[in-house]
Every structure is written in structure tokens, then in C-alpha cells.
Amino acid sequence: MKLIISIVVIFIFFLTFLTELYLKKIGLGDPVRYDSSKLYGYSPKPNQKKSRLEGSLVTINNAGLRSKSSWDIKKKKIVFLGDSVTYGGSYIDDEKIFTHRVCDYLRDFICGNAGVNAHGVINIILRSKFDTRIQDSNVFVYLFPPGDFYREYANSQTAHFYLNNKRFFLPAITEAISYIFTKYDLNNFISKFNDTETKIQNDYKLIDYSIKILKEEIQSKIVDRKKVYVFITNEKSDKDYNNRINKYIKDNLSKKIENIIFLNDTLNHDKFFYDKSVHLNETGHERVANRIYNTIKKEIDN
């Protein structure tokens, strides 16, 4: 019996060791860490450099922005605000996301990426308004997929983000367990199982409110003598905003906000998307970078 127990223990230890090695190899074990904020939910902690999925580098500078450049450098600045589409994900290297590529073309500027996973328009506008670290930016570029306009406010308990710098034993396995336990939290099947009747009109009310606060923030930035640009990406399954709710968003943005730029003519092929939804692959990021550069280059050089 002792021999059997010893063999089982050795097998479990060996299996655990191999699992940890495998998960580290694919990029788990040292995730980007986040600070919580009562104002805009959460954002990456400053001064991080991580090697993530497939060896992609994710660098967070001293202002909590995804950028390889310090925000203290004495240059003109562009800040990009958005959700995970802007952030770029941990599967694409710093230098291949559109926010970096734009400043490859605009050498007189520093580009900072304030995109944050799971943020919607409400979070993004609150960060635009209240994050003191980015207010010295000369140019504010907002990029939203349609779904951001009816996404509710996301607080720091959203998803599986680490809110600390703790170093855990078997860190790659710990990260995987954290993700699984967050996604499949038992409370989702007990106290947080949601049987609230969905009311589509509430989505439209939230869209109207999101457009309203976006318009107000644009006007506020213009008063502060900032250059402001707003880009709307599309969905892989609805490239021309034909879905009823996406059409409502497009039509109302067009009516209420001047010079808004829709990217359906830019992102018009499946090959520009990383997944089945809205996230961009490297080619998609390059396309968006070119479009943004060609849109803003003449104005911001004046």
C-alpha cells in the first residue's frame, strides 16, 4: 500500500510539474497587474513588462498605458482610449498593435494606449475625464466597437484580472485556476444566476446615454484645445452595421457627433479579425493604423 501511495504522489508531482511547464511555455504565470479605481473601474499598474501568449511582449509605461515609451518624454502626445480591441490583447506584441504603429509614422509624437479589457463607453469616458496622468495629451483618439455603447459599467471585480503583485507558488497553474474559477464561479449558478427579464429598450436607453456622455467629453476636450477623433470598428459577423442594434448605434452617432469615422470600409475582410467577434489580428491592426494615420496626419501637424 505504501508503495502504491508513493507512486501516486510521485505521479501527481510529475504531472503538476509538467502542467506548470506547459502553461508557462504558452505564456501564463505572470499576467499584467491592475489597479482598481472607483472612478473608471481599473487600469494596468504602471511600469510592467510581460512576456505573454506565444512570447508577445506587453509593456505598460509609467502612466499605466500600453507603450514602450515613457510618458515623461518631452514630445507631443497621443492617447488612445478604448476596450480590448484598442488594448490589443496579450497575443499581439507591443510593436504590432495599431497604437504603436501610428507613432511609427508620426515620429514627433509619443503614443499611449489606454485601452482596457472589458471597458465600455462609460468606463472609457470616465477615464478620459478623471485619469490625471493622460490629461497632458495633445490628441485624444477614441475607438469603440458597437457593443461598447450598451456595455454596463465594469468595476474592478470584473473578470479574472489580478489586482495585486503577489507571487504565487506554481504561478502558471494559479493563473489558469483563477481564470476558470472566475469564469465558472459557483455563484453564477446560485445567488447570481440571473433570471431578470431582458428588456431591449434598456439597451437603447444605455446607447443613448453612452452617446450623450461621449459627445459631452468630446466637447470638453475641444474646449481644452485638444484634437479629438472618434473611430467605430465593426463586428466580423456584421461588417456594415446591418444588425438592428448596431444600425441604431451608427445612425445615432452620425446624427449627434460630427466627423465620426466608421471603419467598415477598412475592416471589410474576415482576414483582419483574430476571432469571431471584434478583436483584430496583426493585419487588422496594421489596417487601422494606416487609416488613423491618414486621417489625423494633416491636422495634428498644424
Protein Blocks (a to p, Z undefined) as FASTA:
>chain_A
ZZmmmmmmmmmmmmmmmmmmmmmmnopaiacdddddfknopacdehiadddeehiacddd
fkopacfbdfkbccddddddddfklnnpambcfklpmklmmmmmmmmbccddfbdehiaf
klmmmmmmmmmklmmpfbdcddddfklmmcccddfkgcjbdfbfbdcehkllmmmmmmmm
mmmgfklmmmmoccbdcdfklmmmmmmmmmmmmmmmmmmmmmnopacdddddddfklmno
pafklmmmmmmmmmmpghiacfklmmmcfklpfblmlbccfklmmmmmmmmmmmmmmmmm
ZZ
